[in-house]
Amino acid sequence: MTQNADDFGMLEHEGIMIMMTQNPYIDKKNNEESAYYATAVDNDDNKYEVRWEITNTDYLNPENIVEECEMCNWDNFTVREL
């Protein structure tokens, strides 16, 4: 099955459109604060990791129900090439 941009979405990074290859997931890496991560590729098959900082820490309290759309500023992300 061929993946397309409708599957997980597209982001622009430094003038390059990158296609998400998975939905963002919450994780804690390298002793950093928890964040959302997802992998992505560009048209040349370069692979990237996208990271969104969690800005709504209400999720730390199990009694609080927070919608994922409210967890981060989804327009503010960092990208690193893998």
Summary of the structure (lengths in Angstrom):
residues: 82
radius of gyration: 13.8
end to end distance: 23.5
largest distance: 44.7
contacts: 182
relative contact order: 0.20
helix: 13%
strand: 39%
